[in-house]
Amino acid sequence: MTLENDKDLRELVRKAALLNAVQHGGKAQAGAIVGRIIGEKQELKTKAKELSRLIRKIVDEVNNLSIEEQKGIVEEKWPEALKKEKVEEERRLPPLPNADKYTQIVTRFSPNPDCVLHLGSARAIILSHEYARLYKGKFILRFEDTDPKVKKPVLEFYDRIREDLDWLGCKADEEYIQSDRLPIYYEYAERLLREGNAYVCTCQPEQFRKKTLSREPCDCRSLSAEANLERWQRMLEGGYDEGEAVVRVKTDVEHPNPAVRDWPALRIIDPAKYPHPRVGSKYRVWPLYNMAAGVDDHLLGITHVIRGKEHLTNQVRQEYMYRHLGWKYPETIHYGRLKITGASLSKSKIVQGVREGVYTGWDDPRLATFAALRKRGITPDSIKKMIIDVGPKTADVTLSWENLYAYNRKILDPQSNRYFFVSNPVELRVNNIPRVFEAKLPLHPEKGEFTKRFVKVTLRGFREYTITPDYEDQSVTFWIARKDAEAVELGKVIRLMELFNIQVQVKYTVSGIGIDREKIVALEAFFVSESYEEVRKAKVQLIHWIPVGQEYPCEVIMPDFASNKGFAESACEKLKPDTLIQFERFGFVRVDKNDAKLTAYYAHK
Ligand SMILES: [Zn+2]
C-alpha cells in the first residue's frame, strides 16, 4: 500500500497540519509536520521521501483554507486538541516549591462570607486554582466564618461566592465551612491545653498587653494542665462572660515581634447577642483566625498555601502551634499586594453602600465586584490572564482598569459582532441621493465573508439596510450621534460608514439656523459621491448612522452609572441577553435586557 492510500496516515497528517496551521496564523509548516509524524511512526523513516511528498500535498490543501475554516474543522473534529494547546500556552507560572515531595498538590481559597468577592480576591483564587490544575491536584474552597461578631458572615454570600468561583472557572473540588467544624477546633484546643502548650488566660486585656510588651508571662501561663482544662470547661459552659477568658497558644514571651507572643486562639462571643447565621446560638467559644486556619490547613492536607504577604506573621504564629502538635507546616507562597488604581476594594464600604442604597446592588457597575464585572462584560478569562501574567511575585504590583480592559479587548475583539449605536440622536437629512442603496454591513470586519475557490463563503453575516430616497425630493433622513453632529464642519465632506459621502450644509438649532453646539436639533446635507477610495486619502470623518424608521431604543449604562440613551440599529432587536457586542466607535457592551428596548452595560472602548 502506498502512503497516499493509507487513510489513517492521511488523517494523522491532516490533524497535525491543521493544528500547526492554527498555531501559525493559518500557515502550516511542512517541515515541522514531517518531524512530528516520524516521531510518532518510526517505521516511516525509510519512506521519508514519499512521506514528505504526501505531507506537502496535505499542507497545501490545509493552507488553502482560511484560519477560520481551519479552526472550525479542528474545533469540530478534535476539540480536545485545542484545549491541550491552550493549557500549554497558559503554563507560564513558576513551578511550586517542592511540588515533587507530594503525591497530590492541594491548594485552597478561604474567604470570609461577609461580602461578595471582588477583584482584590482574584489573585488568591486564580493562582490557587491554577496551580492545582497545573499539577492535577485539588482546589478547596473553605469558608472562614468563625467570627459572628465583628466580621459577621451573611448567608447570601456563601452562594454568591460559589457563583463567582464558577463564573471565574475556578470551581472548587471540595468545600468546607468552618462553622461546621467547631468540635474539631475544640478537640485540638483541648490537646494543646492538656499537653501544656496552651493556657486559658483570664487577665484583663490591658493587663496582658502590658505584660507581653515587657516580655513577661502572665500568671495564667504557669497553670497546670488540669487547671487549664477546668477553666476551658468553664469557658464552654458559660462560666465566663465575653472578654473574660481566652485560650492562648504558647510561643515565646520574648519573641522579637510582640504580635507573635502567646497569641489568642479561641475566645468567647455572647451567643444571645451575636448568633451565627448558620449555627445560631449553638456555640459560645469561637476559634480565631490562626487557630481555625492553621488546624484546617493541616487536616485538609493543604500542601501549598498561596496568599498575600500580609500573612507572613500569621505563618510565624501558626508554626508554633504546628510544632506543638507535631505537624509539618505547608509550603507557602506569599505574593505582594495587587492594587487596581481607581477600584474601591473595601469590603465594608461595598457592604455599607449596598445596604444604604448608594449602590443599586452587588453588581452596580461602579463596584469592582465580580458580579459588577460580569454585568459589564468583563470576561473571566481576561481576569485570569491578567492575574497569571502578574504571577505570584512578592513585589507589590499596581494595575489600572486600562490593563484589565486591554486583556478583555483582546478576547472580545475577535468574537463580538459590530453594530451601530447612536447616542443622543440628532436627525440628519441627506438630499440628492441618486438611487436606492443597499447597505451591507459586516457583523465583523475580518469575518464577514471570504472567497474559497471562487465561491463566496459568509461566516458571520451582515446587517442589511435598504436606503430608499424619497420619491419627491430624493432625500433620506438618518439618526446620527449628537457628538458627531457637533463635530461636523459645514461644507466639509464626511462619510456615512459603508454607505456614501456627504457634505453638510446647514445645522438647525432650537433657535433657528446657527452654530450653537448645545442646541443642534438637525443637520441638512447633500449626497456627494459613493466611493470610499475617493475620500479615504483626505481622511474624512467617518460617522455611523441609522436610517429613521430602522432605529431600536437603546440605553447603555456607563461604569459611573450614567445613562447613555439613544438608538441602536434595528438588527439589535434579536440580540439575546448576555451577548457581548461592539457598538462601533463607541465601545464594547454587554446586552443585559432586550425587551422592546435594549439595555446594555458598557465594558470599555
Ligand atoms: Zn493571663
Residues whose N, C-alpha, C, O or C-beta is under 5 A from the ligand:
A	BS01	ZN	C201 T202 C203 C218 D219 C220
